[in-house]
Amino acid sequence: MKRIFITGAAGFIGFHLARQLKKRGDFVLGVDHFNSYYDPQLKKARALELQKAGVQVETLDIIERDKLKLLLMKHGITHLVHLAAQAGVRHSILHPDDYVSSNLEGFVSILEVLRLFPSIKLTYASSSSVYGLNQKTPFHVSDRTDQPANLYGATKKANELMAHAYHHLYGTSVTALRYFTAYGPWGRPDMAYYTFTKKICAGEPIPVFNYGRMKRDFTYIDDIVNGTVAAIDLEAPCEIFNLGNHCPVSLLSLIQTLEEALGKEAIQEMLPMQTGEVLETFADIEKSQTLLNFHPRVSLQEGILQFVDWFKWYHRVPIYTHYAMKGTISS
Ligand SMILES: NC(=O)c1ccc[n+]([C@@H]2O[C@H](COP(=O)([O-])OP(=O)(O)OC[C@H]3O[C@@H](n4cnc5c(N)ncnc54)[C@H](O)[C@@H]3O)[C@@H](O)[C@H]2O)c1
């Protein structure tokens, strides 16, 4: 049995990971500072679900090192999964300062605390955003990551560099996971699949940037969690993995999949490309397949149906907002 500490446990990925680890019998303790980047009620609701499953999520900002130390010591932690961060590409253009505290100071805080606990293995969230302007697809872990397209990507790359330095200096065990557009039930309300769903249900137009000619490697949350659990178990000294679906999907296909799952047509507002965005993300997962036995299984169609089911339940979407479209699915 492992004793696992998860930062950002009330977040989307942290919530699912904590549930899975608890289910398999690990001791799991979470922390989160419940910021208001998106509705904190959703984070509270996730924390409540975790509490029901036997996982506590304490309120803590990861820059509070003394409290972190006490928790790691008190609970005899063996593994730390660091997911707490200020996420979001768009937000990093509008609110750059929000990324300094959680993503830079916060990451140093985690590394500094781990110096005192050399036996604790660190697994942390990086991002497909580190590939930035890299044009070569699929993105291989050894591809260029020195041309970020936005500050969010730059902070995630900085995390990888800092982790390497601490591994080199102090032998800290560090594994980076470059997540590719995770989606699913209990997901993040700032992400396109979520905002589109909300707008389609409300009959509002959805903004389709670059006229829909962008591709993302959407990766279902259960696949993300399976890859993360395998990385925790691997206990590698210093590695980087891509966790993506290896199957990029265009924005227009995403919209069509949502329309079919919701049984309602979207009103599309075609717009030019936004600054800071990239045209395509596409994970090369050969290394993850070999070392983590990572084989993503959930198609976008299946995953979006799961998300839409949850969305209707969570937001109490009344049945009368749905109507069958072109004879396709109406769940
Ligand atoms: N979801 C994705 O598609 C995706 C893709 C690539 C990378 N990531 C990374 O994976 C991690 C988890 O992402 P997510 O989608 O679950 O995001 P999320 O925003 O749902 O979860 C992050 C959680 O961290 C918490 N947090 C932020 N700063 C904190 C601090 N200083 N102290 C304590 N808690 C803090 C937030 O309150 C939030 O609950 C993040 O590091 C994110 O950058 C996510």
The ligand as a MOL file (V3000), in Angstrom:
LIG
                    3D

  0  0  0     0  0            999 V3000
M  V30 BEGIN CTAB
M  V30 COUNTS 44 48 0 0 0
M  V30 BEGIN ATOM
M  V30 1 N -6.9260 19.0780 -17.9610 0
M  V30 2 C -6.0440 19.1260 -18.9690 0
M  V30 3 O -6.4070 18.9600 -20.1430 0
M  V30 4 C -4.5790 19.3580 -18.6890 0
M  V30 5 C -3.7070 19.3400 -19.7950 0
M  V30 6 C -2.3530 19.5350 -19.5520 0
M  V30 7 C -1.8850 19.7540 -18.2750 0
M  V30 8 N -2.7570 19.7850 -17.2230 0 CHG=1
M  V30 9 C -2.2190 20.0230 -15.8750 0
M  V30 10 O -2.7150 19.0150 -15.0180 0
M  V30 11 C -2.9120 19.5390 -13.7040 0
M  V30 12 C -4.3420 19.3160 -13.2650 0
M  V30 13 O -5.1940 19.9420 -14.2150 0
M  V30 14 P -6.7660 19.9810 -14.0520 0
M  V30 15 O -7.3370 19.9550 -15.4030 0
M  V30 16 O -7.2010 19.0040 -13.0280 0 CHG=-1
M  V30 17 O -6.9290 21.4800 -13.5100 0
M  V30 18 P -7.8270 22.0510 -12.3240 0
M  V30 19 O -7.7320 23.5240 -12.4130 0
M  V30 20 O -9.1640 21.4140 -12.3480 0
M  V30 21 O -7.0580 21.5260 -11.0410 0
M  V30 22 C -5.9820 22.2030 -10.4500 0
M  V30 23 C -6.3200 22.3900 -8.9720 0
M  V30 24 O -5.1850 22.9690 -8.3410 0
M  V30 25 C -5.6530 23.8900 -7.3840 0
M  V30 26 N -4.5740 24.8570 -7.1420 0
M  V30 27 C -4.0670 25.7630 -8.0090 0
M  V30 28 N -3.0930 26.4570 -7.4110 0
M  V30 29 C -2.9600 25.9650 -6.1510 0
M  V30 30 C -2.1330 26.2800 -5.0430 0
M  V30 31 N -1.2440 27.2780 -5.1160 0
M  V30 32 N -2.2750 25.5750 -3.8960 0
M  V30 33 C -3.1970 24.5780 -3.8160 0
M  V30 34 N -4.0190 24.2410 -4.8200 0
M  V30 35 C -3.9040 24.9270 -5.9800 0
M  V30 36 C -6.8930 24.5320 -8.0110 0
M  V30 37 O -7.7600 25.0640 -7.0260 0
M  V30 38 C -7.4900 23.3410 -8.7580 0
M  V30 39 O -8.4940 22.7100 -7.9810 0
M  V30 40 C -2.5080 21.0100 -13.7950 0
M  V30 41 O -1.1630 21.1160 -13.3960 0
M  V30 42 C -2.6440 21.3270 -15.2640 0
M  V30 43 O -1.7930 22.3910 -15.6380 0
M  V30 44 C -4.0930 19.5840 -17.4170 0
M  V30 END ATOM
M  V30 BEGIN BOND
M  V30 1 1 1 2
M  V30 2 2 2 3
M  V30 3 1 2 4
M  V30 4 1 4 5
M  V30 5 2 4 44
M  V30 6 2 5 6
M  V30 7 1 6 7
M  V30 8 2 7 8
M  V30 9 1 8 9
M  V30 10 1 8 44
M  V30 11 1 9 10
M  V30 12 1 9 42
M  V30 13 1 10 11
M  V30 14 1 11 12
M  V30 15 1 11 40
M  V30 16 1 12 13
M  V30 17 1 13 14
M  V30 18 2 14 15
M  V30 19 1 14 16
M  V30 20 1 14 17
M  V30 21 1 17 18
M  V30 22 2 18 19
M  V30 23 1 18 20
M  V30 24 1 18 21
M  V30 25 1 21 22
M  V30 26 1 22 23
M  V30 27 1 23 24
M  V30 28 1 23 38
M  V30 29 1 24 25
M  V30 30 1 25 26
M  V30 31 1 25 36
M  V30 32 1 26 27
M  V30 33 1 26 35
M  V30 34 2 27 28
M  V30 35 1 28 29
M  V30 36 1 29 30
M  V30 37 2 29 35
M  V30 38 1 30 31
M  V30 39 2 30 32
M  V30 40 1 32 33
M  V30 41 2 33 34
M  V30 42 1 34 35
M  V30 43 1 36 37
M  V30 44 1 36 38
M  V30 45 1 38 39
M  V30 46 1 40 41
M  V30 47 1 40 42
M  V30 48 1 42 43
M  V30 END BOND
M  V30 END CTAB
M  END
